Amino acid sequence: MATLYKELIKYSQSGYYPFHMPGGKRNSKLMETGLPYHLDITEIEGFDDLHHSVGLIKELEERAAKVYNSDETAILVNGSTSGLLAGIMACTNKGDKILVGRNSHKAIYHGIFLNELEAVYLYSEYDEELDCPLGINEKDVKRALEENMDIKAVVITSPTFEGVVSDVEEIARVVHQKGIPLIVDEAHGAHFGFSNGFPANSNTLGGDLVIHSVHKTLPSLTQTALIHKNGSLVDWNKVKFYLQIFQSSSPSYILMSSIDVCISMLEDVEKREEYFSEYESRLKRAREKIKECSNLKLVETEHFDLSKILISGKKVNRTGLELYHILLEKYRLQMEMATGFTVLAMTSIADTEEGLERLVNALKEMDRVQAQKKKPESEKEPEKSSSWKFPKLEQVYKISDSLSRKEELKKGLPFKDCENHISKEFVYLYPPGTPLIVPGERICKKATEILLQYERVGYKIKGIRESGKIEVLASEEAKP
């Protein structure tokens, strides 16, 4: 039963007057809106304290741990970001070496920066035909650990934003042979393990710290997440200490109650199985219909998350951004992400048959339109890059070293002039928030070409202070 939410409802009707924060004073009439002021409280008598939980919140965390098969679980109200930061800080000391997937979210790079870590990168394989990055290979993990005996922790992302799943169990086995912890950013896999149609969650596969964004793929409010600890390689007290740093000391009870309601749904095995069974059926029907398209392609890698509907326009020379805008403006369908040639529709158990049918019908109509567009050679649009694969870049400095260097910066250089210079900025598309360029990396010609291509077709490059330019280190002359 959703205890915290039930108690908030009960308290809102109790007659207690709030001479305490927050300033809304549970007065829903004052602002004349539908916002839930009547449920908005602070750490008052009987409602526990997120950072020192012993009552209602502690009970919720224990229920979440049981549902997700973890040894310990903590609530996150600052998204998976706070869990990733706390996990990295707890598993390393300042200046340590860490092995990390280069396809990681920017939050992981921020953790590397904060603890001044030396990052060794794992690059995933790339499917040129699908124009899609694949998962992390356990052989690459093993090789990197053998070449860098002083690595203190490993961080991987599975599933990726595109829904690609790595072999977490095998990677965990390799990592544990070295006696170090594996942190799994499973933010996009909070629904894993609740149905045979989806992979097992990483708590059951050997992840020492596993982070889930319950708001991404389950019915919980935005910003809500969980961090789980398993085994004895991670000091849980250190994780909890850093969570006090990276999370508010005034956490939202409305957000926490939405986690409570979500966990309650997952605890009800009969209801959960019904929801997920129907969800799987809807997804499979929709995917089979999309596969009938002859010009637009449903992207499915060897190991993927069924819930991510990734569509490629590569065959007809349509970027993901073009598909994104057609779906938005003509069909009133808001997609999650567009990168390269692909556009992503994220789904969850809350998606309806009608909603998925609208997507299927829109894609099939778009597919027919593309089939009819047989333009003469003279009218054809210029070909876009055949691949959006971003190149590996030389890591010259640690992130913390490159950001803290005192030299005067060169004025931000236009993308076309950045070749061979060392970046002082993160450069990425958002979503997915995975840096294309990390501070301290030398920018190569191929990187500048792809950035210019992104810019030319309308993608917005984020992380840079000035549009179309990257700040670089002044003391480093561009090498030929």
C-alpha positions in Angstrom: 0.0 0.0 0.0 1.2 3.5 -0.8 1.7 4.6 2.8 3.4 8.0 2.4 0.9 9.2 -0.1 -2.0 7.9 2.0 -0.6 9.8 5.1 -0.2 13.0 3.1 -3.9 12.8 2.0 -4.9 12.1 5.6 -2.8 14.9 7.0 -4.2 17.4 4.5 -7.7 16.7 6.0 -6.6 16.6 9.6 -7.1 20.2 10.7 -3.5 20.8 11.8 -2.4 24.4 11.0 1.0 24.8 9.3 3.2 27.3 11.1 6.2 25.9 9.2 7.6 25.7 5.6 6.7 25.7 2.7 5.1 29.1 2.1 2.1 27.7 0.3 0.7 26.7 3.7 -1.4 23.9 2.2 -3.7 26.7 1.0 -4.9 25.6 -2.4 -7.5 28.3 -2.6 -5.1 31.2 -2.5 -3.4 30.7 -5.9 -6.6 29.4 -7.6 -4.7 26.6 -9.5 -4.8 22.9 -9.6 -1.3 22.5 -8.1 -1.3 20.2 -5.1 -0.5 22.8 -2.4 -2.6 20.7 0.1 0.0 17.9 0.0 3.1 20.1 0.1 4.8 19.8 3.5 8.3 19.8 5.0 9.9 17.4 7.5 7.2 17.7 10.2 6.3 15.4 13.1 5.4 11.9 11.8 6.7 12.3 8.2 10.3 11.3 8.6 13.5 12.9 7.1 14.9 11.8 3.7 18.5 12.2 4.9 18.0 10.4 8.3 15.1 8.1 7.5 13.7 6.0 10.3 9.9 6.0 9.6 7.7 6.4 6.6 10.6 7.1 4.1 12.7 4.3 5.5 9.8 2.0 5.0 9.4 3.2 1.4 13.1 2.6 0.7 12.9 -0.9 2.1 9.8 -1.7 0.0 11.7 -0.3 -3.1 14.7 -2.5 -2.3 12.5 -5.6 -2.1 10.7 -4.8 -5.4 14.1 -4.2 -7.2 16.0 -7.1 -5.5 18.7 -4.9 -4.0 20.4 -5.0 -0.6 19.8 -1.3 0.1 17.8 1.5 -1.8 17.7 5.2 -1.3 15.2 7.7 -2.7 16.4 10.4 -5.1 14.5 13.6 -5.7 17.2 15.2 -7.8 17.0 12.6 -10.5 19.5 10.0 -11.4 22.1 12.7 -11.6 22.4 12.9 -7.8 22.8 9.1 -7.6 25.5 9.0 -10.2 27.4 11.8 -8.6 27.1 10.3 -5.1 28.1 6.8 -6.4 31.2 8.0 -8.2 32.3 10.1 -5.3 31.7 7.2 -2.8 33.6 4.7 -4.9 36.7 6.8 -5.6 39.2 9.1 -3.9 40.4 12.3 -5.4 42.7 11.7 -8.3 41.9 8.0 -8.7 41.6 6.3 -12.1 38.1 5.2 -13.3 37.0 3.1 -16.2 33.9 4.6 -17.9 31.8 4.2 -21.0 32.5 7.0 -23.4 28.7 7.0 -24.1 27.9 8.2 -20.6 25.6 11.0 -19.7 27.2 14.3 -18.8 26.3 13.8 -15.1 29.0 11.0 -15.0 31.6 13.4 -16.5 30.6 15.9 -13.8 31.4 13.3 -11.1 34.8 12.7 -12.8 35.5 16.4 -12.7 34.5 16.9 -9.1 36.8 14.2 -7.8 39.5 15.1 -10.3 39.6 11.6 -11.6 41.6 10.2 -14.5 39.2 8.6 -16.9 39.9 5.6 -19.1 37.3 5.4 -21.7 35.4 2.3 -23.1 34.1 2.8 -26.6 31.1 0.8 -27.7 31.1 -0.8 -31.1 29.1 0.9 -33.9 26.7 -0.6 -36.4 27.4 1.3 -39.6 24.3 -0.1 -41.3 21.9 0.9 -38.6 24.0 4.0 -37.8 23.6 3.3 -34.1 26.1 2.8 -31.3 26.0 -0.7 -29.7 26.7 -1.9 -26.1 29.9 -2.1 -24.1 31.8 -5.3 -24.8 33.0 -7.3 -21.8 36.3 -8.1 -23.6 37.1 -4.4 -23.9 36.4 -4.0 -20.1 38.8 -6.9 -19.4 41.5 -5.5 -21.6 41.2 -2.0 -20.1 41.4 -3.4 -16.5 44.5 -5.5 -17.4 46.2 -2.5 -18.9 45.3 -0.2 -16.0 45.7 -2.1 -12.8 45.0 1.0 -10.6 41.4 1.5 -11.8 39.2 1.9 -8.7 35.7 1.6 -10.2 33.8 1.0 -13.5 30.8 2.9 -14.8 28.7 1.7 -17.7 25.3 2.8 -19.2 22.8 0.1 -20.0 20.3 0.6 -21.5 21.5 3.6 -23.6 19.2 6.3 -24.6 18.6 4.4 -27.8 17.6 1.3 -25.9 20.8 -0.7 -26.5 21.5 -3.2 -23.7 25.0 -4.5 -22.6 25.8 -7.8 -21.1 25.9 -6.5 -17.5 26.2 -9.9 -15.9 29.4 -10.8 -17.8 30.9 -7.3 -17.3 30.2 -7.5 -13.6 32.0 -10.9 -13.5 35.1 -9.4 -15.2 35.0 -6.3 -12.9 34.6 -8.3 -9.7 37.7 -10.4 -10.6 39.6 -7.2 -9.9 37.8 -6.6 -6.6 36.3 -3.3 -7.6 32.7 -2.0 -7.9 30.6 -1.8 -11.0 28.2 1.3 -11.2 25.4 0.8 -13.7 23.6 3.8 -15.0 20.3 2.0 -15.6 18.3 5.3 -15.6 16.4 4.2 -18.7 15.7 0.7 -17.3 13.6 1.3 -14.2 11.0 -1.1 -15.9 13.5 -3.9 -16.3 12.9 -7.1 -14.5 9.1 -6.8 -14.2 8.3 -8.9 -17.3 9.9 -11.5 -19.5 9.7 -9.1 -22.4 12.4 -6.9 -20.8 15.9 -7.6 -19.5 16.6 -8.4 -15.9 17.5 -5.3 -13.8 21.2 -5.0 -12.9 20.7 -5.6 -9.2 20.2 -9.2 -10.1 23.1 -9.2 -12.6 26.0 -8.1 -10.4 25.7 -4.3 -10.3 27.2 -2.9 -7.1 25.5 0.4 -7.5 22.5 0.7 -9.8 20.7 3.9 -10.6 17.1 4.0 -11.9 15.1 7.0 -13.1 11.6 5.8 -12.1 10.1 8.9 -13.8 11.6 8.0 -17.2 9.8 4.7 -17.9 7.4 4.3 -15.0 4.5 6.4 -13.8 6.3 8.5 -11.3 6.8 12.3 -11.3 9.7 14.0 -13.1 12.9 14.2 -11.0 12.2 10.9 -9.1 14.8 8.2 -9.1 16.4 5.4 -6.9 19.9 4.3 -6.1 20.5 0.7 -5.1 23.5 -0.9 -3.4 24.4 -4.6 -3.6 27.3 -6.6 -2.0 30.1 -5.4 0.1 32.4 -3.5 -2.3 30.6 -0.1 -1.8 30.5 1.8 1.5 26.7 2.6 1.7 27.4 5.2 4.5 29.6 7.1 2.1 26.9 7.0 -0.6 24.4 8.4 1.9 26.8 11.1 2.9 27.2 12.3 -0.6 23.5 12.1 -1.2 23.1 14.8 1.5 25.4 17.0 -0.6 23.8 16.4 -4.0 20.2 16.5 -2.9 18.1 19.2 -1.3 17.8 19.4 2.4 14.1 20.2 1.7 13.0 17.3 -0.5 9.5 17.4 -2.1 7.0 15.2 -0.3 4.9 15.3 -3.5 7.8 13.8 -5.5 8.5 11.2 -2.8 4.8 10.3 -2.6 4.8 9.6 -6.4 7.6 7.1 -5.9 5.5 5.6 -3.1 2.5 5.2 -5.4 4.7 3.7 -8.2 6.3 1.2 -5.8 2.9 0.3 -4.5 1.8 -0.6 -8.1 4.9 -2.7 -8.6 4.4 -4.5 -5.3 0.9 -5.6 -6.4 2.1 -8.6 -8.5 -1.3 -9.3 -10.1 -1.8 -5.7 -11.2 1.8 -5.4 -12.3 1.7 -8.5 -14.4 -1.6 -7.4 -16.0 -0.1 -3.9 -16.8 3.1 -5.3 -18.3 1.5 -8.1 -20.2 -0.9 -5.7 -21.9 2.0 -3.2 -22.5 4.1 -5.8 -24.1 1.3 -6.9 -26.4 0.7 -3.3 -27.4 4.4 -2.8 -28.1 4.8 -5.9 -30.1 1.7 -5.2 -32.3 3.0 -1.7 -32.9 6.5 -2.8 -33.8 5.3 -5.4 -36.2 3.2 -2.8 -38.1 6.1 -0.4 -38.2 8.3 -3.1 -39.7 6.0 -3.1 -42.7 7.4 0.3 -43.7 9.7 0.1 -46.7 11.4 3.5 -46.4 11.5 4.2 -42.7 13.2 1.5 -40.6 12.6 0.3 -37.1 16.1 0.0 -35.6 16.6 -3.1 -33.6 20.1 -4.1 -32.4 21.1 -7.6 -31.2 20.2 -6.7 -27.6 17.6 -3.9 -27.2 14.9 -2.6 -25.0 11.5 -3.3 -26.5 10.1 0.0 -25.0 12.3 2.2 -27.2 10.8 2.8 -30.7 13.8 4.0 -32.7 13.1 5.0 -36.3 15.7 5.6 -39.0 15.3 7.8 -42.0 18.7 6.9 -43.4 17.3 5.0 -46.4 15.5 8.1 -47.7 18.1 10.6 -46.6 16.0 12.1 -43.8 17.6 13.2 -40.6 16.0 12.3 -37.3 15.3 16.0 -36.8 13.3 16.2 -40.0 11.3 13.2 -38.9 10.9 14.7 -35.5 9.4 18.0 -36.9 7.0 16.2 -39.3 5.7 14.0 -36.4 5.4 17.1 -34.2 3.9 19.6 -36.6 1.7 17.4 -38.8 0.7 14.6 -36.5 1.0 16.4 -33.1 3.2 13.6 -31.8 6.0 14.8 -29.5 9.1 12.6 -29.8 11.7 12.2 -27.1 14.9 12.6 -29.1 16.4 13.1 -32.6 20.0 12.4 -33.4 21.7 11.7 -36.8 19.2 9.8 -38.9 17.1 8.5 -36.0 14.1 9.7 -34.0 13.1 8.1 -30.7 9.6 7.5 -29.3 9.8 6.5 -25.6 7.0 4.4 -24.2 5.8 3.1 -20.8 3.0 1.1 -19.3 1.0 4.3 -19.3 0.9 4.4 -23.1 -2.5 3.7 -24.6 -3.5 1.5 -27.6 -4.8 4.7 -29.2 -1.5 6.6 -28.7 0.6 3.8 -30.2 -1.8 3.5 -33.1 -1.5 7.2 -33.8 2.3 6.7 -34.0 2.0 3.7 -36.3 -0.4 5.4 -38.6 1.7 8.5 -38.8 4.9 6.5 -39.6 3.1 4.5 -42.3 1.7 7.6 -43.9 5.1 9.2 -43.8 6.6 6.1 -45.4 4.1 6.2 -48.2 4.9 9.9 -48.9 8.6 9.1 -49.1 7.9 6.3 -51.6 6.1 8.8 -53.8 8.9 11.3 -53.7 10.9 10.1 -56.7 12.6 13.3 -57.7 14.8 13.7 -60.8 18.5 13.8 -60.1 18.5 17.6 -60.7 16.0 18.2 -57.9 17.4 15.8 -55.4 18.6 17.2 -52.0 22.3 16.9 -51.3 23.2 13.7 -49.6 23.8 13.9 -45.8 26.7 12.2 -44.1 26.4 8.5 -44.6 27.3 8.0 -40.9 27.0 10.2 -37.8 29.5 8.1 -35.9 31.6 10.5 -33.9 35.4 9.8 -33.9 37.5 8.9 -30.9 39.4 11.9 -29.7 42.8 12.0 -28.1 42.6 12.7 -24.4 45.4 15.2 -23.6 44.3 16.4 -20.1 42.0 15.2 -17.4 38.7 17.1 -17.3 39.6 18.8 -14.1 43.0 19.9 -15.3 41.6 21.3 -18.6 38.9 23.3 -16.8 41.1 24.6 -14.0 44.1 25.8 -16.2 44.7 29.5 -15.6 45.9 30.4 -19.1 44.0 33.1 -21.0 41.6 31.4 -23.4 41.7 31.9 -27.1 38.5 33.5 -28.2 35.9 30.8 -29.0 36.9 29.3 -32.3 34.3 28.5 -35.0 33.8 24.8 -35.5 35.7 24.8 -38.8 38.8 26.3 -37.1 38.9 23.9 -34.1 40.9 21.1 -35.7 43.9 20.0 -33.5 42.9 22.4 -30.7 42.2 21.1 -27.1 38.6 21.7 -25.9 37.9 23.7 -22.8 34.1 22.9 -23.1 31.7 20.0 -23.2 30.0 19.7 -26.5 26.8 17.6 -26.9 23.3 17.3 -28.2 20.5 17.2 -25.6 18.9 14.8 -25.4 20.8 12.4 -25.1 23.3 14.5 -23.1 26.3 12.3 -24.1 29.3 14.6 -24.7 30.7 14.5 -28.3 33.7 16.4 -27.0 35.0 16.4 -23.4 37.2 19.1 -22.0 40.8 18.1 -22.4 40.3 16.3 -25.7 42.0 17.2 -28.9 39.5 18.0 -31.7 40.1 16.2 -34.9 39.0 17.1 -38.5 36.3 14.5 -38.6 34.8 15.9 -35.4 34.6 19.4 -36.9 33.0 18.0 -40.0 30.3 16.2 -38.1 29.6 19.3 -35.9 29.3 21.4 -39.0 26.9 18.8 -40.5 24.8 18.8 -37.3 24.7 22.6 -37.4 23.9 22.6 -41.1 20.8 20.3 -40.8 19.5 22.2 -37.8 20.6 20.3 -34.7 21.3 22.5 -31.7 24.7 22.0 -30.2 24.7 22.4 -26.4 27.3 22.9 -23.7 29.1 25.7 -25.6 29.0 29.3 -24.4 28.8 30.8 -27.9 26.8 29.2 -30.7 28.9 27.7 -33.4 32.2 28.1 -31.4 34.2 26.1 -28.9 36.5 27.6 -26.3 40.0 26.0 -26.5 43.1 26.1 -24.4 45.3 29.1 -25.3 48.6 27.6 -24.3 48.3 24.7 -26.8 49.2 25.5 -30.3 47.3 23.4 -32.9 49.4 20.5 -34.0 49.5 19.5 -37.6 
